[in-house]
Amino acid sequence: MNKMRVLVTGGGGFIGSHLLSELSRRDIIVLGTAAAPSNKSGLVQAVLSDQNRLMQIIEDFKPDCIVHLAAIALVTHSDVQQIYGVNVLGTENLLQAIISATKTKIKRPPVLLASTAGVYGNQQEAFLSEDLPYNPFNHYSYSKMVMEMLARQYAGDLTIHIVRPFNVIGIGQSESFLIPKIVKHFADRAEVLKLGNIDSIRDYVEVRRCAWILAELLAKEHAAPFTVNICSGRGWSGHDVLNLLTEISGYRPRIEISGSFVRKNEVWRLVGNPKRLHALLETDPALPDLKEILRSMYLYIKTGS
């Protein structure tokens, strides 16, 4: 029996690097793309704007499945044109490249597109299900909404699954993101920590378990296209994060609320309903509690392990 072959765009990124490791542990042949040159094994350089390069990689590697993670994922990214250029037009290039690189519909690999829970925005429901209407509040979430709608145009040519991760955090995440920034301030025993709104509530998913979930969804080989949340169904405020890190570290910096970090359009509660996820996985993924995730991030900064 031939080994499964999986192509992961954004394989050098935060989630992508963990997914490559998870798939390799399962004895799956993996190849990741990265926008910048890399000496890491299993990574090749490719940008989403280069459709010919993407087509060549697909023709040469012949993947059984493609996971599309490459994106501008920072909500506060200042270059709006780049957000839409990568997240929307880049995705279109990839889908076109898949069709161009494969001669028949039968041989075309299914595609797993990574969207975001941000497409929900503020809703009346406490736990967000996949059938709720779009209500994005920022350019990143708008771009992912458009990406999802764009994917519908390819329904006759490709099997496209959509995953909507909630807040994925963990070891190795850039300090450009909120939680790693907070953890670093606690680990460094910084005197002052400047933050924006800390009343909003989020659903946190540990990155290694997110990679496990993605790998499990691939292993199930679902024939019918699906859209599914990657979430825990538990909500935590910024106050909770600060209190947990105080317990973990035995320290608390002085918290200052800075207007420069307050978003104009705040999503006040973003907590997912995991019912469909559990059904697709045929199990409860037993996602780690937030305190466990924060402790691992804190200890990694303090000890490197």
N, C-alpha and C positions, 0 to 999 in steps of 0.2 A: 504494500500500500504506500502510495506516494505521500510524502510529508506535505502538510498545508503550507502555503506561501502567503504571507501577508505584507502588504506595502503600507507604511505609515507615513503620511506627510506630517511635517513638524516633529519628526522622530528625535530631534535634538532638543526639544522643548521640555517643559516641566512634566506634563502628563505623558508626552511622547516617549521620553527616555525611560520612564517607569513601565510603560506599555511594552516597549521593546524587550526589556528585561523579563517581564512577566511572560510574554510569548516565547522567548528563548527558553525559559525554564520548562515550558510545555513541549519542547522539542519541535517547535514551529520554525520554519525558515522565515526570517524577517529581514526587511530592508526599510530603512528610514530615510526621509529626505530632510535636508536642513538648508536654510537660506544662505548661511555662511559656510565657508570651507571648514572641514573638520577632519581630524586624524582618527576619530573614533571608529572602531570596526562596526560595520553594518550601516554606516551613514554615507549618503551621496549628496552632493550639492545640487539643489534645484530650487528655483523660485517659481511661484505660482503664475507669474506673468509670462513665463517661457513655456508656451504650450507644446512646442516641438520637443523640448527637453523632457517634459513630463511624458509625452507620447513615447519617446525613445526608451525611457526607464520602464514603462509599462510593457512595451514590446519585448524588451530584453529580460525582465524579471518574471513576467507572466504570473502575476499574483492571482491567488484564488479569492482574495478579498482585499479591499482597500479601506483603510481608516483615515479619514481626513481630519487631522487635528491642527494643521498649520493655520495660523490666524494672528491678527493683532488682537490680543485678549485683554489689554489693559483699558479699563473703563475711562481712565483719565488721559489716555493717549491724545496728544494735542493735534496731530496731523489727521484731520477728518478725511481728506481725500485718500490718504493711505489706508485708513480703516476700511473704506468701501472698496478701494482698489484691491486689497488683499482678500478681504472676507467675502466680497460678492463676486467681483470680476475674476479673482483668483480661483474661486470655486467653480465658476463657469468654465474657465480654462481647463481645470482638472477634469470635469465631466465630459467636455468636448474631447479631451485627450484620450480618455478611456474609450469613447466610442470610436475615435479614429484609429486607436491602436488594436482594437479587437474586430475581427472580421465578421463575426456573427453574434447575434443577441444571446445565443446559447452559451457562448464562451465568455461573455462579459461578466467580470467579477462584481458581486454585490458591494455596495459602498455604505460605510457607516460615517455619517456626517456629524461632527460635534457642533452643536448649537450652544445655547446658554439658557439658564432659567430666567435670565433678564428679559426674555421676550414676554414674560407674564406681566412685569411691572406691578403696580398696585392693583389688587383684586379684593373682592368682598370675602372670598373664601379664606379660611385660615390655613388650609392645606391645599396646595395648588396641584390640580390634576391636568393631564395633558390636553384635555378637550376645552380648556378655557380659551377665551379669545386673546389675541395679541394685544399688549398694551405697553410697549417698550418706552423707556424714559431717557435713553442716552444713545449716542451714535453707535457705540459698540453693539448694544442690544438691537437697535434698528437694523444694523448691517446683518445680524444673524437672522432676524425676521425675514429680511429680503432674501437671504441665502436659502432659507427653508422654502419660501414661496417659489424661488427660482428652481429648486429641486423638483417641484411638481411638474415642471415642463418636460422633465426627462423620465417621467413615470413609464412611458411606453418603451423606453430603450434600456433603462437600468433599474435594478432593484436597489432602492435607496432607503436606508434606515436613518432615523434622526435621534440622537441622544441629547438631552438637555441637562448638563451637569449643573448642580447648584454650586456653592462655594467650595472649590477643591483647594485644600491646603496641605502642607506637609514639609518634610525635610527637602531642602534644595530649591524652595520657591524664592523668587526674587524679592528683595526688600522694597521693590516698587509697589508691591501689594500690601494691603493693610495688616493682615495677621502676622506675616514674617517681620514687618517693621515693628509691631508692638512687642513680639517675642524678643527681638534683638535688643530693644531698649531695656527690657527686664533683665536679660542675660548680662548686658553691659552695666547694669545698675546706673542707668542714665538718670540725671537729676530731674529732668523735665521730659514729658512725653506730650507732644502737641497732636491733637486729634480733631476730627470733625464731629459729626453726629454719632453718639454712642448709644442712642435709644433704639435704633433700628435692629431688627431681628433677622438672623440668617441661619441657614441650614448648612452645616459644614460636613464635607466628605474628605476623608484622608486619601491622599493621592495614590498610595499603593493599592488600597481597596478599590479605588476608582479604576485603576488599571486592571485589577482582577475582574471587576464587573464587565469591562469592555471585552476582555478575553473570553469570559463566559458567554457573553452575547454572541460573539463570533463562533464559539464552539457549538452553540445550539443550532446554527445554520437555519435561521428562520426564513422560510420562503416568502411569507407575506411581509410587505414593508410595515415598519412600526415607528412610532414616535414615543420615547420613554424618558421619564425623569431619572437622573442619577442623584438620589437624595436619601437622607436618613429619616425624614419625617419629624425631626426634632429641631426646635428653634432656640437660638442663643442671642442675647443682646451684647452690645459692646461692653456693658457693665459686667455681664457674666464672664466675658473673656478676661477683663482686667482682674476680677475677683479670683478666677481660677489661677491666673498666673501669679497673683499675690500668694496664694496657697502653695503653689509649686516652688516659688523662688524665695519666699520669706522676705520679700522686698516689694516696695511699691513706689514708683516715681511720682512726682507731682504731675497731675493731669491738667493740661490747659486746653480748653476748647477754642480752636482757632477758626475764624471765619473763612480763611483761605482754604481750609479743608472741608468746609460744609458744601455739599452738592445742592445745586438749585432745585433739581428734581429728584427728591429722595424716594427710594422704594423702602417703605417702612417695615414691611414684613415679606420675606421671601423664604417660605418653608414648603417643601414639596410633599406630595402624597406619593408614597412608594408602592402603592398597591399594584400598579401595572408592572413595575420593575420586578417585584417578587414573583408575579405570574410568569413573566418571560424567563426569569432565572430558574423558576420552579423551586425556589428556596428564599429564605431571608438571608441576605448577605452579611448580617451581623456587623454592621459598620461600627468602628470604634467611637467611644464617647469623646466629646470635645476635650475633656481634661486629659485623656490619654494622648490625644493628638498633640496638644500643646506641650505636654511633658516631654514627648519625644523630640519636638522641635527645640525646646529649651535646652535639653541635655545635649543635643547634637551641637548646638552653638557653644555650650560650655565645655564639652569634652571631645567633640569631634566624632562621637559614636552614638 
